[in-house]
Amino acid sequence: MTSNNPYTGLSLADDPAVAMIEINNEDSVLLEWANRALDDLPDPYATEFRKQWNDWLKKKYKTTEELLKAWDCRNIPLGDEMIPGGDFSKAFEIDGNTWFFQLDDKDQATATVVPDEKLLRLTVHRDGKVSWTPQLMVRNLSIKKDAPYTLSFRVRGDRPVYVHTSVSMDVEPWRILGTSDHFQMAKEWKTYTYRFYGAEDFDKVRFNFTGLKVGTYEFADLTLRSGGEFGLDDDAKLETGTIPTLKMSDQHFSEEGRRDFWRFLVDIERAYWPEMARFLKEELHVKSPISGTQLYYGSKHVQAELDYCDDHAYWNHPSWPERAWDPTDWYIHNRSLVNWADTEIFTQLGTRRIAGKPHTISEYNHPMPNQYAAEGLPMLCAFSQFQGWNGIYQYTYSHQPHGEPDKFTGYFDMIQQVGQLVHAPACANIMLRGDVSPAKLTICGSMSPEAEIAALLKVRSPWPWQMGFESVGLDSRLALIHATALDVLGERGLTSPALMPTLKDDQKVFVSDTGELTWNMEHKGKGYFVLNTLKTKVFTGFVKDGFIDLGDGIGLAIGETRLGWATVTLTELAPKHRLLAASGYMENTGMKFVKYGLENDDRYTVNNNWGTGPVLCEGIKMTLVIPLTTGVSHVYALDVSGNRTEELGMNVSGANTIIGFGPYYKTLWYEIVTE
């Protein structure tokens, strides 16, 4: 930040070209610990981590005796066995009742009890269509809140794959009620023991193994009983600094013990982020606004202490089943976000925002080759302005110094994402001109520091930082109707219950309180989004029968497309000039877009067959109806640079002008001129 630009003489700390600064991207102690990356630290890091933890405990408890009393450390006699047949000494049928082996189809895998060897042998012939199949589970278990339990089993396998195990609800929302962990299979037998306190009273509970890839696995001595050793080892003393650091899978400590560890981690965060910001400003004299890391990676209270808050989101990020970033073995889910707007990105981003703090989304993308990618920016830009956010960064224009490549070059590069870029003028107007009105009402959820700790404590999966409205008992779908934010600063508190609207559980149509944004998911798999403002209008989604009402007497009818889906934007560029853009299916020449899984799966890949230039785009056949009073005088097809190429004809019907568009014009955008 102190190095000088030789052309301007300015340091980066003084240069206004450095608009904003983020200290550490997608990283925090909370995230690393929750993801189990700190479980097996080498020295000197492990020693330092334990020292800081013991120093923190000494300030609070002074003695080991006080600590043991506060944490309710004790040993409880083991109760009756809860898993029938877990010693595998007798043959039994896995009938789907108590024992269940979930498969995609009958030839995917087999499970056999081998009484002579006292084990259960699983042989997987084909990987599952989804990550959780095949899945072995024991069902119809019952868990009591705050009751102690001990789970133990032995496992071995013929390859070193990671397997996930958990004790969770056997019905939606599948919450973790006991433990959640993943371990690596080995050829030698290994015993795993988990002690935990029940998260809540629940009768429909299951214990499972998931993540089973092709291979052979053996399980033995599977047992779940109430009780167990719920305390510290005799040699763990506060006076000698030997209280061990906790692991995410360590649920055998009392709630207060685990609560203390979350508090400790948040205090580490608080010692880091504000101090780094102070250093940048006071010692390096940086003038740019500063953020720490993304809101869902660490403590929201700590991030709120910096200048602004930031978030990231990707719709169906690429997945690599075996090796991260493998250029040939990967897939994306080829889905349209309009069908998931009430449960996915918008409700998550909207309800993580911090009330009273500037808010940005510094990474966003619908990664290619998702064929619905054009929907992303128009919806996000409209939503962001409705919510009152401050900026969006598309990730990313280009990873390489390409001048003008003739094809799109990877998952994230925008440089030839023609289907998306054609809508950029409309998105710019939404963001910069303020075409979308801000929400009339802001629904505020209140999250005190202890409420944040309670939310972290409640979520026992490896992703505890996904905290929004659900964490404070509010419906996250409210973000589709009103502005939403979390009050962590103690300035606004919870919105009055009298102002809190009630949404139906099965509600599938959401209209913003401004009336400008409509999300319609009435028909499963056929959702759509409409933006109706005076100067910019958007339709994206699955084509409706008849005309789509865009407001102000303007209607749109879209013909048959390859996906039954399209994105259309209409925006005023200047007085008397409007730009109409429409996009659908897009691919590189020769790109091999193929199924990754089975025929009925939505996973797709191109492996490393991205094809060559030029980019091939579907032309959208559609009809636009505009009132005669608008005074349309000319309509032109435009070339790639926005120059006029061909004038379109128009018809008059009653009080309307009718304009037809189609693939024969070989363009994705048109200029509409009015008198």
C-alpha positions in Angstrom: 0.0 0.0 0.0 3.0 2.3 0.4 4.6 1.6 -3.0 4.4 4.4 -5.5 2.9 4.4 -9.0 5.7 5.7 -11.2 3.3 7.3 -13.6 1.3 9.3 -11.0 3.7 9.5 -8.1 0.8 8.3 -5.8 1.0 5.4 -3.4 -1.7 2.9 -3.4 -2.8 4.3 0.0 -3.4 7.7 -1.7 -4.5 6.6 -5.1 -8.3 7.1 -5.7 -8.1 4.2 -8.2 -8.1 1.9 -5.2 -11.8 2.1 -4.5 -12.1 -0.4 -1.7 -9.9 -2.8 0.3 -10.7 -6.3 1.6 -8.2 -7.5 4.2 -8.5 -11.3 3.7 -10.7 -13.0 1.2 -13.1 -15.8 2.2 -11.2 -16.6 5.4 -11.6 -16.5 9.2 -10.7 -18.5 12.3 -14.4 -19.4 12.7 -14.6 -20.8 9.2 -11.3 -22.8 9.4 -12.2 -24.3 12.7 -15.8 -25.2 11.7 -14.3 -26.8 8.5 -12.0 -28.9 10.8 -8.9 -27.3 9.3 -7.6 -26.6 12.8 -8.2 -30.0 14.3 -4.7 -31.3 13.6 -2.4 -28.3 13.5 1.3 -28.9 13.6 3.5 -27.1 16.1 4.1 -24.3 16.8 0.6 -23.4 15.7 -1.1 -26.1 17.8 0.7 -25.0 21.0 -0.1 -21.4 20.3 -3.7 -22.1 19.7 -4.0 -24.1 22.9 -2.1 -21.4 24.8 -4.5 -18.7 23.7 -7.5 -20.9 24.6 -6.1 -21.6 28.1 -5.3 -17.9 28.6 -8.9 -17.0 27.7 -10.3 -19.6 30.1 -8.0 -18.4 33.0 -9.4 -14.9 32.7 -12.9 -16.3 33.0 -12.6 -19.2 35.4 -9.4 -18.8 37.3 -9.2 -22.5 38.4 -9.9 -25.9 37.0 -12.5 -26.5 39.7 -14.5 -23.5 38.6 -14.2 -24.6 35.0 -15.4 -28.2 35.6 -18.4 -26.9 37.6 -19.4 -24.4 34.9 -19.1 -27.0 32.1 -20.9 -29.7 34.1 -18.2 -32.2 33.4 -19.3 -35.7 34.5 -19.3 -39.4 33.6 -22.8 -41.0 33.1 -23.4 -44.8 33.1 -24.2 -46.2 29.7 -27.8 -47.0 29.0 -29.4 -49.7 26.8 -28.4 -50.2 23.2 -30.4 -48.1 20.7 -29.3 -49.7 17.4 -30.7 -53.2 16.9 -28.4 -55.7 15.3 -25.4 -53.4 15.3 -23.0 -56.1 16.4 -23.9 -58.0 13.1 -23.8 -61.4 14.9 -27.1 -62.4 13.3 -28.3 -62.0 9.7 -31.1 -59.6 9.2 -32.9 -57.9 6.2 -32.2 -54.3 5.4 -35.9 -53.6 4.8 -36.1 -49.8 4.9 -37.7 -49.6 8.3 -35.0 -49.7 11.0 -32.2 -50.3 8.6 -32.3 -48.6 5.2 -29.9 -48.6 2.3 -30.8 -45.7 0.0 -29.9 -46.2 -3.7 -30.5 -44.6 -7.0 -31.5 -47.9 -8.5 -31.1 -51.6 -7.7 -27.7 -52.2 -9.4 -25.9 -49.3 -7.8 -24.7 -51.1 -4.6 -25.3 -54.0 -2.3 -25.3 -54.4 1.5 -24.8 -57.8 3.2 -24.7 -58.8 6.8 -21.9 -61.3 7.4 -22.6 -63.0 10.8 -19.5 -65.2 10.7 -17.3 -62.1 10.6 -19.7 -59.9 12.6 -19.7 -57.1 10.1 -21.8 -55.4 7.4 -20.2 -55.3 4.0 -21.1 -52.6 1.4 -20.0 -52.9 -2.2 -20.7 -49.8 -4.4 -20.6 -50.5 -8.1 -21.5 -47.0 -9.3 -21.3 -43.5 -7.7 -24.6 -41.9 -6.8 -26.4 -39.3 -8.9 -26.3 -37.1 -5.9 -23.7 -36.8 -3.1 -25.8 -38.5 -0.5 -26.4 -41.8 -2.3 -25.8 -44.6 -1.7 -26.6 -44.0 1.9 -26.7 -46.4 4.8 -28.9 -45.4 7.8 -30.5 -46.6 10.9 -33.9 -45.0 11.4 -36.6 -44.6 14.0 -34.2 -43.4 16.7 -35.3 -40.9 19.5 -33.1 -38.1 20.9 -33.8 -36.0 24.0 -32.6 -32.4 24.4 -29.4 -32.1 26.5 -29.3 -35.9 27.1 -25.8 -37.4 26.8 -25.2 -40.1 24.1 -22.2 -42.2 23.0 -21.9 -43.4 19.4 -19.1 -45.8 18.4 -18.3 -48.0 15.3 -15.4 -49.7 13.5 -14.8 -49.2 9.8 -12.4 -50.1 7.0 -12.4 -49.8 3.2 -10.4 -50.7 0.1 -9.7 -47.1 -0.8 -9.1 -43.8 1.1 -12.4 -42.0 0.4 -14.0 -39.6 2.9 -17.2 -40.8 4.4 -19.7 -38.5 6.3 -21.6 -39.6 9.3 -24.2 -37.8 11.4 -27.1 -38.1 13.8 -29.9 -35.9 12.4 -33.6 -35.5 11.7 -35.1 -38.1 9.4 -37.5 -35.5 8.0 -37.1 -32.0 6.7 -35.3 -29.8 7.5 -32.8 -32.7 8.3 -31.2 -30.7 11.1 -28.2 -32.2 12.9 -29.3 -33.4 16.4 -26.2 -35.1 17.6 -22.8 -35.3 15.8 -21.7 -34.6 12.3 -18.3 -35.6 11.0 -16.4 -37.0 8.1 -13.5 -39.4 8.2 -11.2 -41.1 5.8 -11.4 -44.9 5.2 -8.3 -47.0 5.5 -7.5 -50.7 4.8 -7.0 -51.3 8.5 -9.8 -51.3 11.0 -10.2 -48.0 12.8 -12.6 -47.2 15.7 -14.5 -43.9 15.9 -16.3 -42.7 19.0 -18.5 -39.7 19.3 -20.0 -38.3 22.5 -22.7 -35.7 22.2 -25.6 -34.0 23.9 -29.0 -34.1 22.1 -29.8 -30.8 20.4 -33.6 -31.1 20.9 -36.4 -33.5 21.7 -37.1 -35.5 18.5 -38.5 -38.9 17.7 -37.8 -39.3 14.0 -34.0 -39.5 14.1 -31.5 -41.3 11.9 -27.8 -42.2 12.0 -26.2 -42.5 8.6 -23.1 -43.0 6.5 -23.0 -41.0 3.2 -20.4 -40.2 0.6 -19.7 -43.8 -0.3 -18.0 -43.9 -3.7 -17.2 -47.0 -5.8 -15.4 -49.5 -3.6 -16.0 -52.0 -0.7 -16.6 -51.0 2.9 -17.0 -52.9 6.1 -18.7 -51.8 9.3 -18.6 -53.5 12.7 -19.5 -52.9 16.4 -22.0 -50.2 15.7 -23.5 -48.9 18.9 -25.5 -45.9 20.2 -26.3 -45.6 23.9 -27.2 -42.9 26.3 -24.6 -41.8 28.8 -20.8 -41.9 28.5 -17.7 -40.0 29.6 -18.6 -36.3 29.4 -15.7 -34.5 30.9 -12.0 -33.6 30.7 -9.2 -36.1 31.0 -7.6 -36.1 34.5 -4.4 -34.5 33.2 -6.2 -31.6 31.6 -5.7 -28.7 34.0 -6.2 -24.9 33.7 -3.3 -24.3 36.0 -0.9 -26.1 33.6 -2.4 -24.7 30.4 -3.4 -28.2 29.2 -7.1 -27.8 28.5 -7.4 -29.1 24.9 -8.9 -27.0 22.2 -12.2 -28.3 20.9 -13.0 -29.8 17.6 -16.1 -29.2 15.6 -17.0 -32.9 16.1 -16.5 -32.6 19.9 -20.2 -32.5 21.0 -19.5 -34.2 24.3 -18.7 -31.0 26.0 -21.6 -29.4 27.7 -23.4 -26.5 25.9 -21.6 -24.0 28.1 -18.2 -25.5 27.2 -19.0 -25.3 23.5 -20.4 -21.8 23.9 -17.2 -20.7 25.5 -15.2 -22.0 22.6 -17.3 -20.1 20.1 -16.9 -17.0 22.2 -13.1 -17.6 22.2 -13.0 -17.9 18.4 -15.1 -14.7 18.0 -12.6 -12.9 20.4 -9.7 -14.0 18.1 -11.6 -12.5 15.2 -12.1 -9.3 17.1 -8.4 -9.1 17.9 -7.6 -9.4 14.2 -9.9 -7.6 11.8 -10.3 -4.2 13.6 -6.6 -4.1 14.4 -5.7 -4.8 10.7 -8.0 -2.0 9.7 -6.5 0.4 12.2 -3.0 -0.5 11.0 -4.0 0.2 7.4 -5.5 3.6 8.3 -3.4 4.9 11.1 0.0 3.6 10.1 -0.2 3.2 6.3 -2.7 6.2 6.0 -5.0 4.3 3.6 -8.0 6.4 2.6 -10.2 3.7 1.0 -13.1 2.1 2.8 -12.1 -1.2 4.4 -13.9 -4.5 4.9 -12.6 -7.7 6.6 -13.9 -10.8 4.9 -17.3 -12.1 3.7 -20.3 -11.9 6.1 -20.9 -15.6 6.1 -17.3 -16.6 6.9 -17.0 -15.1 10.4 -18.7 -13.2 13.1 -21.2 -10.6 11.8 -20.6 -8.5 14.9 -16.9 -8.3 14.2 -17.3 -7.5 10.5 -19.8 -4.8 11.3 -17.0 -3.0 13.2 -15.3 -2.2 9.8 -16.3 0.4 7.2 -18.6 -1.8 5.1 -19.7 -5.4 4.8 -19.4 -7.7 1.9 -20.8 -11.0 0.6 -20.3 -13.6 -2.2 -22.7 -15.9 -4.1 -22.5 -18.3 -6.9 -25.5 -20.2 -8.5 -24.5 -23.8 -8.9 -20.7 -23.4 -8.6 -18.7 -26.1 -10.5 -18.1 -29.3 -8.5 -15.2 -31.6 -8.7 -16.0 -35.1 -7.4 -12.4 -36.4 -7.1 -9.8 -33.6 -7.3 -10.4 -29.9 -6.9 -10.2 -27.8 -10.1 -9.7 -30.9 -12.2 -10.2 -29.5 -15.8 -11.7 -32.7 -17.1 -13.7 -34.3 -14.3 -16.3 -31.7 -13.1 -19.9 -30.7 -13.5 -22.4 -28.0 -12.9 -26.1 -28.3 -12.1 -27.9 -26.8 -15.2 -30.7 -25.1 -13.3 -32.5 -21.8 -13.5 -32.5 -19.7 -10.3 -36.1 -18.5 -11.0 -37.3 -21.8 -9.8 -35.4 -21.5 -6.5 -35.8 -17.8 -5.6 -37.7 -18.5 -2.4 -35.0 -20.7 -0.9 -31.7 -19.9 -2.5 -29.4 -16.9 -3.2 -31.7 -14.0 -2.8 -33.2 -15.0 0.5 -29.7 -15.9 1.8 -28.0 -12.7 0.7 -30.9 -10.5 1.6 -31.1 -11.7 5.2 -27.4 -11.7 6.0 -27.1 -7.9 5.4 -26.1 -5.8 8.4 -28.5 -2.9 9.2 -26.9 0.5 9.0 -23.7 -0.7 7.2 -22.8 -0.2 3.5 -23.2 -3.5 1.7 -21.6 -5.0 -1.4 -21.6 -8.3 -3.3 -18.0 -8.5 -4.5 -18.3 -11.9 -6.2 -21.3 -13.1 -8.1 -21.7 -15.4 -11.1 -23.9 -18.1 -12.7 -20.8 -20.1 -13.9 -20.7 -21.4 -17.4 -21.8 -23.6 -19.0 -25.0 -23.1 -17.1 -27.5 -22.3 -19.9 -29.6 -20.1 -17.7 -26.8 -17.7 -16.9 -28.3 -14.7 -18.5 -30.9 -14.5 -15.7 -28.3 -13.7 -13.0 -27.4 -10.1 -13.3 -30.8 -8.6 -14.2 -32.4 -10.3 -11.2 -29.5 -9.5 -8.8 -29.3 -5.9 -9.9 -33.0 -5.3 -9.5 -33.0 -7.1 -6.1 -29.9 -5.2 -4.9 -31.5 -1.8 -5.6 -34.8 -2.9 -4.0 -32.8 -3.9 -0.9 -30.7 -0.7 -0.9 -27.3 -2.4 -1.4 -24.3 -0.4 -2.5 -22.5 -2.4 -5.2 -22.1 -5.6 -7.2 -19.0 -7.0 -8.7 -19.4 -9.8 -11.3 -16.7 -12.4 -10.9 -14.8 -12.0 -13.2 -14.3 -10.2 -16.5 -11.2 -12.3 -17.5 -8.5 -14.3 -15.8 -6.2 -14.0 -18.7 -5.1 -10.9 -20.7 -7.3 -11.8 -23.7 -8.0 -8.8 -25.9 -11.0 -10.1 -27.9 -11.3 -13.9 -27.6 -13.8 -15.4 -30.0 -15.2 -17.9 -27.4 -16.0 -18.0 -23.7 -13.0 -19.4 -21.9 -14.1 -21.0 -18.7 -16.5 -21.2 -15.8 -16.3 -17.6 -14.6 -14.9 -15.3 -17.3 -17.4 -12.8 -18.5 -15.4 -11.6 -21.5 -17.4 -13.5 -24.1 -20.5 -14.3 -22.0 -22.6 -12.8 -24.7 -25.9 -14.0 -23.3 -25.2 -12.2 -20.1 -23.3 -9.1 -21.4 -26.1 -8.2 -23.8 -28.2 -7.2 -20.8 -25.4 -5.1 -19.2 -26.9 -1.7 -20.4 -30.2 -2.5 -18.6 -28.3 -3.6 -15.5 -26.2 -0.4 -15.5 -29.4 1.7 -15.7 -30.9 -0.3 -12.8 -27.9 0.3 -10.7 -26.6 3.7 -11.7 -29.8 5.6 -12.7 -31.8 4.2 -9.9 -34.6 2.7 -12.1 -35.7 0.4 -9.3 -37.4 1.9 -6.3 -36.1 1.0 -2.8 -38.4 -1.0 -0.6 -41.0 0.8 1.4 -40.5 -1.2 4.5 -37.4 -2.8 6.1 -37.8 -5.9 8.2 -35.1 -6.0 10.8 -34.0 -9.1 12.7 -32.2 -8.5 16.0 -29.0 -10.5 16.7 -27.2 -9.6 19.8 -23.6 -11.0 20.4 -25.0 -13.8 22.6 -27.7 -14.5 20.0 -25.0 -15.0 17.4 -23.1 -17.4 19.7 -26.4 -19.3 20.3 -27.0 -19.6 16.5 -23.4 -20.8 15.9 -23.9 -23.3 18.7 -27.2 -24.6 17.4 -25.9 -25.5 13.9 -23.7 -28.6 14.3 -22.9 -29.1 10.6 -19.6 -27.9 9.1 -21.3 -24.7 7.8 -22.3 -22.7 10.9 -21.8 -19.3 9.3 -24.8 -19.5 7.0 -26.8 -17.3 9.4 -29.6 -15.0 8.4 -33.2 -14.6 9.3 -33.7 -18.3 10.0 -31.2 -18.0 12.9 -33.3 -15.4 14.6 -36.7 -17.1 14.0 -37.8 -15.1 11.0 -38.9 -16.2 7.5 -36.1 -15.6 5.0 -38.7 -15.3 2.2 -39.5 -11.8 3.6 -36.5 -10.6 1.5 -38.6 -11.0 -1.7 -41.3 -8.6 -0.4 -39.5 -6.1 1.8 -35.9 -4.9 2.5 -34.3 -7.1 5.1 -31.4 -6.7 7.5 -29.9 -8.0 10.7 -29.4 -5.5 13.6 -26.1 -6.5 15.3 -25.3 -2.9 16.3 -28.2 -2.5 18.8 -29.6 0.5 16.9 -32.9 -0.8 15.5 -33.8 -4.0 17.2 -36.5 -6.4 15.9 -39.2 -5.0 13.6 -42.5 -4.7 15.5 -44.6 -7.9 15.2 -47.5 -5.8 14.1 -45.6 -4.9 10.9 -44.3 -8.4 10.3 -46.2 -10.0 7.4 -47.1 -13.7 7.6 -46.3 -15.8 4.6 -48.1 -19.0 3.8 -45.9 -22.2 3.9 -46.9 -23.0 0.3 -46.7 -19.5 -1.0 -45.1 -19.4 -4.5 -45.8 -15.9 -5.8 -44.0 -13.0 -4.2 -44.5 -9.3 -5.1 -42.3 -6.6 -3.7 -43.9 -3.9 -1.5 -43.1 -1.5 -4.3 -45.0 -3.6 -6.8 -42.0 -3.6 -9.2 -40.6 -7.1 -8.6 -42.6 -10.3 -9.1 -41.3 -13.8 -8.4 -43.6 -16.5 -9.7 -43.0 -20.2 -8.9 -46.6 -21.4 -9.1 -45.7 -24.1 -11.6 -42.9 -26.3 -10.5 -39.9 -26.0 -12.8 -41.5 -23.2 -14.8 -40.8 -20.1 -12.7 -40.2 -16.6 -13.9 -39.3 -13.1 -12.7 -40.7 -9.8 -13.9 -39.4 -6.3 -13.3 -41.8 -3.5 -14.0 -40.4 0.0 -13.8 -41.0 3.1 -15.9 -37.6 3.0 -17.7 -36.4 -0.6 -17.4 -38.4 -3.8 -17.7 -37.2 -7.4 -17.4 -38.6 -10.8 -18.0 -36.5 -13.9 -17.3 -37.8 -17.4 -16.9 -39.9 -20.1 -18.5 -42.1 -18.8 -21.3 -45.7 -18.3 -20.3 -48.7 -18.9 -22.5 -50.0 -15.6 -24.0 -48.6 -12.2 -23.2 -46.3 -11.2 -20.4 -47.5 -8.0 -18.8 -44.5 -5.7 -18.4 -46.5 -2.7 -17.2 -47.5 0.6 -18.8 -49.4 -1.2 -21.5 -46.4 -3.0 -22.8 -46.7 -6.8 -23.4 -44.4 -9.5 -24.5 -45.0 -12.9 -26.1 -42.1 -15.3 -26.5 -42.1 -18.1 -29.1 -40.6 -21.5 -28.8 -37.0 -21.6 -27.5 -34.5 -24.5 -27.0 -35.0 -24.3 -23.2 -38.5 -23.1 -23.1 -36.9 -20.2 -21.4 -35.4 -16.7 -22.2 -34.2 -13.5 -20.7 -35.5 -10.2 -22.1 -34.6 -6.7 -21.0 -36.1 -3.4 -22.3 -34.4 -0.2 -21.1 -34.4 3.5 -22.0 -30.9 4.4 -23.1 -31.6 8.0 -23.8 -34.8 10.1 -24.5 -36.6 8.5 -27.4 -34.3 5.5 -27.6 -34.9 2.1 -26.0 -32.7 -1.0 -26.1 -34.4 -4.4 -26.3 -32.1 -7.4 -25.6 -33.1 -11.1 -25.6 -31.0 -14.2 -25.1 -31.4 -17.9 -24.5 -29.2 -20.9 -25.3 -25.5 -20.2 -25.9 -22.5 -22.3 -26.6 -19.1 -22.3 -28.3 -18.8 -23.8 -31.7 -18.2 -27.5 -31.3 -18.7 -27.4 -27.5 -19.7 -30.8 -26.1 -22.3 -30.1 -23.5 -23.2 -33.5 -22.1 -24.8 -35.2 -19.1 -22.5 -36.0 -16.3 -24.8 -38.3 -14.4 -27.8 -40.4 -15.4 -30.4 -39.4 -18.0 -32.8 -37.9 -15.5 -30.1 -35.9 -13.7 -29.4 -32.1 -14.1 -25.6 -32.4 -13.9 -23.8 -31.4 -17.0 -20.2 -30.9 -18.1 -18.1 -30.2 -21.1 -15.0 -31.9 -19.6 -12.2 -30.1 -21.4 -14.2 -29.9 -24.7 -15.0 -26.1 -24.5 -15.0 -25.9 -28.3 -13.8 -23.0 -30.5 -15.1 -19.6 -31.7 -17.3 -18.1 -32.6 -19.9 -18.1 -29.8 -23.2 -19.4 -31.0 -26.3 -17.7 -29.6 -30.0 -18.6 -30.0 -32.0 -15.9 -31.6 -35.3 -15.4 -29.6 -38.6 -15.2 -31.6 -40.9 -12.8 -29.8 -43.6 -10.1 -30.3 -43.6 -6.8 -28.4 -46.8 -4.8 -28.0 -46.4 -1.1 -27.2 -49.2 1.5 -26.9 -49.5 3.8 -29.9 -49.2 6.7 -27.5 -45.5 5.7 -27.1 -44.9 6.9 -30.6 -42.6 4.2 -31.9 -41.2 5.4 -35.3 -38.4 3.0 -36.1 -37.0 -0.3 -34.9 -33.5 -1.5 -35.9 -31.5 -4.7 -35.5 -28.1 -3.9 -34.1 -24.7 -5.5 -34.8 -22.2 -6.6 -32.2 -21.0 -3.0 -31.7 -24.5 -1.6 -31.4 -24.6 -0.2 -35.0 -27.9 -0.3 -36.9 -28.1 -3.0 -39.6 -31.6 -3.5 -40.7 -35.0 -1.8 -40.0 -37.9 -3.9 -38.8 -41.4 -3.6 -39.9 -44.3 -2.8 -37.5 -48.1 -3.4 -37.5 -50.9 -1.5 -35.8 -53.7 -3.3 -34.0 -56.3 -1.2 -32.2 -54.4 1.2 -29.8 -51.1 -0.8 -30.0 -48.0 -1.1 -32.2 -47.0 -4.7 -32.8 -43.3 -5.5 -33.5 -42.0 -9.0 -34.3 -38.4 -10.1 -33.6 -36.7 -13.3 -34.5 -33.5 -15.3 -35.2 -33.6 -14.2 -38.9 -32.2 -10.8 -37.8 -29.1 -12.6 -36.4 -28.8 -10.4 -33.3 -29.5 -10.4 -29.6 -30.5 -6.7 -29.4 -32.6 -4.0 -31.1 -33.0 -0.3 -30.9 -36.5 1.2 -30.6 -36.9 4.8 -31.6 -39.9 6.9 -30.4 -41.1 10.3 -31.6 
